[in-house]
């Protein structure tokens, strides 16, 4: 299976050659892989595999998941407030003197003990709210909305991470292609410089042509070194997103461009319906609204049922242990506006999120339109740049042939080589720009 995968990968990356030329190209490809630290039988990593690894190892996503877990515990705590609570207690008391009562009967005074100087006590009590004015129910609703906001945020952060990985993935592919083009540019200029040197030795061209060819080759080598450095940086950035060592080898599968058939209106409608930012703002606003109602409920009567068993050691008391039950009410009639202002603060924060919702919705519409237009543009660029490659190749071939016969100048050859390199880079950039625009559009409509 590994061999089959490698063979398919090799056939995709090598030109169609036959016999001795195919074997030579194969050996060159294997040698390049070894230089890059990649096993010849390594399987190219797909974008989906990269996503799976990044989602598993990303620290920021793990932090968001922890917040979701916290919201779940917050909801459980809010629901627990409507259930009975049970408390137990015990104590030991030692007094300086025995508690005694003074009595006076017919002018005769006396004292008799009321309790023991040393005693212990214990009690078990349960309390259950009966009416809270909506404080508990609104707290539960607020916690539910907060949990939904956390879940939506987690889903959105996964999409954001997948977009970052895709951008880094494409950066590696783009820079790898640029390195390939730069290497081809160097080889072509080396060949041309060698031809110019032979012609110069024969006295058929001036030294100026030789110097110009050598300078062009030096510039190409410098550009190759720069692209090689950018490739190393892009690979390091990609490995970081996947939680790997910066120096680990990177072998990626090519991405195919997908044509876009959806209308702009349908994509905008899909984005408005699915975008996590909008859902998060709505759920957060709802949570604050319910929280404000829960605070205002503190101004209403709070009724609770309580009961339990209480024991107080006292040999002078007829019944040391007592079962008890009772209904209590607490009503805050005046607090100088404290509760009202606290609720107003939360309500204003909810209104602020509602205003942000409209702003974010407008930005979402603009984002979808931008990426849709980018996709349209890059689709057109692909067909245009594809035609220019063969034309640039033919132009270089003609100019080199004319130069060898003294019908063209060295400048014409160098310009033709520059055009050939530019055409290859333009076509590669058009393809990768189209793929990236499509991925960004999918992210914009939450379909990544």
Phi, psi and omega in degrees: 000317180296319181295320179296317178299316180296319181297316178298317179298318181295318181293329178289327188266345181258147175291166180282105182235166181228152171055231185298324180293324179293318180296320180294317179295322179296315179298321179295320180294317179297321180296320178295320178299318180295322178297325180279359179079023182250133177294137180300335182259014179290144180268131180296137181278132178273166180294323179296320177296320178297320178298314182299318180293316182296318180297327181286330189247352185290126183288320181295323178292322177297324177295320177296322178296323177296322177296323177296318177298320178298320179295325177296318177293326178296320178295318178297322179294321179293321179291328181293341182293338181269359179264159179296146174248141181240131178232145175234151180208158179210155180202161177229133184234133175234120182259158178292319181227160177293133175294124181227155178247141177268138179227155180220112179240115177057039179084357177259125180257152179198176180226147173217149184290146177251327183207170179279150179292325176240131182206163174232162181212159173206159180205154174227121185232146174234141181227135179226127179291138178257316180214127180235011179072018182094005182297314182289313183298320178289327176294322177294316179297321179295317179294324177296315178295322178296320178295317178297322177296320179295320179294317178296321178295320179296316178298318180294322179293329174296317178296318178298319179295317180297324177293317179297319179295317179297319178296318178292322178301312180292328177297320178294314180297317181297314181290326176297317178294321178297323177294321178297316178294319179297321178294319177296323178296316179297315180298318180296317180289328175297316178297317180294317179298322178295319178295317180296320179297320178295317179294324179293320178297330179273358179076021184266343177227164181277164177294333179299321177296319180296316180296319179298318179295320180291321178295317178299321178294319178297319177297321179294321177296319178297317178296322178298318179296319179296317179294322178298321178292319178296324178295319179296320179294316181295324177293320179297317179296321178295315179297324179297318180297331181264009177070031181249169175292145184299331186270000181294144180294146181234120175229113188245147176280145180291149177259141180261141179284136178251130178288154183251122180246345183288147178281158181296321182297318180292324179292320178296317179297321178295320180295316180298325182284328190251338189302129185292329180301320179291319179295320180296315179299318180295314181294321178294321177295318178297320180298318179292323178298314179293325179295320178296320178294323178296323179291317179297332180295344178293340177280353179264163180300141177245113185246135181220148176256133181226154178192165179165201182229135182230131179235130177229115181295123180193106183291344179270358182258138184293318182235104180286326179253140183221133166275143182215154176213145182198161176240127181239151179227139175231130183221116179275106183274331182210127177223020179062026177085010183299309182295318180300315181290324176299318178294322180296323178300312181294321179296321177295322177295322177296319178295325177298318178294325178296322176293321178296328180302313180297322180293315180294322178299320177295319179294324178297316178301315180295319181297315179298317180297318181298311182290330176294317177294321177299321179295318178298317181296313184292328176300318179291323181295327182298311182294323181291313183289333178296322179291327185289338182295307181296325179293320179292323177297314180295321179298318179295317180299316180295316182292323178293321178294317178295323180295320179295335179260010176075018182259356181219162182264165177297325178298322178297320180294314181296321178294321178294322178293321177297318178296321179297314179296318180296321180296320178293316178296319181296319180293316179297316179295324178297318180295311182291326175295322179293317178297316181295319179297322179293318179295317179295324177293320177298320177294322182295331179256013177057045180235027184273000000 
